[in-house]
């Protein structure tokens, strides 16, 4: 019978250090932008140090240390997803769908840049809803 290794819960500092190593690997050309985004998301969701080690699997630790870190903004959503999010509110009832989606996704998002982007999306959708209601009230009030 093999002995189980004890589970160690990851701290916020452990997650940030892992994300830093991932960003260095991206700057070194070892990860694509998509891989970086997926691994950063997984690192922020990791509960244990074993999960963090899995996120970094395949990356040499010594090669990543010499490369400067990328700014936090690089962990945001890719331009194609942002473009789709801009279009959604202009579809029928898209403003309501967009607002609900932005708030739901924001609550589960661990990447600060993505949380900021989702906040602005929610604000934009709410402003569009308020504008439509104001126009509707003006039309009803005039008639």
C-alpha positions in Angstrom: 0.0 0.0 0.0 1.4 3.4 -1.0 1.3 6.3 1.4 -0.6 9.3 0.2 1.2 12.6 0.1 -0.6 15.2 2.3 -2.6 17.9 0.4 -1.3 21.4 0.8 -3.7 24.2 0.1 -2.3 27.0 -2.1 -2.1 30.5 -0.8 -2.7 33.7 -2.8 1.0 34.2 -3.0 1.5 30.7 -4.4 -1.1 31.5 -7.1 0.6 34.8 -8.0 4.0 33.2 -8.2 2.6 30.6 -10.5 1.0 33.2 -12.7 4.3 35.1 -12.8 6.1 32.0 -14.0 3.4 31.5 -16.7 3.8 35.0 -17.9 7.6 34.6 -18.1 7.1 31.4 -20.1 4.8 33.3 -22.5 7.3 36.1 -22.9 10.0 33.4 -23.6 7.7 32.0 -26.4 7.0 28.8 -24.6 3.2 29.4 -24.4 0.7 30.9 -26.9 -1.7 33.6 -25.7 -4.5 31.1 -25.5 -2.4 28.7 -23.5 -1.4 31.5 -21.2 -5.0 32.6 -20.7 -6.2 29.0 -19.9 -3.3 28.3 -17.5 -3.7 31.6 -15.7 -7.4 30.9 -15.2 -6.5 27.5 -13.9 -3.9 28.9 -11.6 -6.3 31.4 -10.1 -8.9 28.6 -9.6 -6.3 26.2 -8.1 -7.0 25.1 -4.5 -3.9 23.0 -3.9 -0.2 23.3 -4.7 -0.5 20.1 -6.7 -3.1 21.8 -9.0 -0.6 24.7 -9.4 2.2 22.3 -10.3 -0.1 20.8 -12.9 -0.7 24.3 -14.4 3.1 24.7 -14.8 3.7 21.2 -16.1 6.1 21.2 -19.1 7.7 24.5 -18.3 11.4 24.6 -17.2 11.6 26.6 -14.0 15.2 27.9 -14.5 14.6 29.2 -18.1 11.6 31.2 -17.0 13.3 33.2 -14.2 15.5 35.4 -16.5 12.6 36.8 -18.6 10.8 40.0 -17.3 7.1 39.7 -16.4 4.3 40.9 -18.7 1.9 43.5 -17.5 -1.3 42.4 -15.8 -3.4 43.6 -18.8 -2.2 40.7 -20.9 -4.5 38.3 -19.0 -7.7 40.0 -20.4 -10.1 38.5 -22.9 -8.9 38.2 -26.5 -10.1 40.8 -29.0 -12.5 38.4 -30.8 -14.4 37.7 -27.5 -14.5 41.5 -26.7 -16.0 42.2 -30.2 -18.7 39.5 -29.6 -19.5 41.1 -26.3 -19.9 44.5 -27.9 -22.4 43.1 -30.5 -24.6 41.1 -28.0 -26.3 44.1 -26.4 -27.6 45.3 -29.8 -29.5 42.0 -30.4 -33.1 41.7 -29.3 -33.0 41.6 -25.5 -29.3 41.3 -25.8 -28.7 44.2 -23.4 -30.5 42.2 -20.6 -28.7 39.0 -21.6 -25.4 40.8 -21.7 -25.9 42.4 -18.3 -26.8 39.0 -16.7 -23.9 37.3 -18.4 -21.4 39.9 -17.4 -22.5 39.8 -13.7 -22.6 36.0 -13.6 -19.1 35.7 -15.2 -17.6 38.5 -13.1 -18.5 36.7 -9.9 -16.6 33.6 -10.9 -13.6 35.3 -12.6 -10.3 35.2 -10.7 -8.3 37.2 -13.3 -8.4 40.9 -12.3 -8.1 42.3 -15.8 -11.0 40.1 -17.0 -13.1 41.1 -13.9 -12.5 44.8 -14.9 -13.5 44.1 -18.5 -16.7 42.3 -17.3 -17.5 45.2 -15.0 -17.4 47.6 -17.9 -19.5 45.3 -20.1 -22.1 45.2 -17.3 -22.0 49.0 -17.0 -22.5 49.4 -20.8 -25.4 47.0 -20.9 -27.1 48.7 -17.9 -26.6 52.1 -19.5 -28.2 50.8 -22.7 -31.2 49.4 -20.8 -31.6 52.8 -19.0 -31.4 54.7 -22.3 -34.1 52.4 -23.8 -36.3 52.8 -20.8 -35.9 56.6 -20.9 -36.8 56.7 -24.6 -39.8 54.4 -24.0 -41.0 56.7 -21.1 -40.7 59.8 -23.4 -42.7 58.1 -26.1 -45.4 56.9 -23.8 -45.5 60.3 -22.0 -45.9 62.2 -25.2 -48.7 60.0 -26.6 
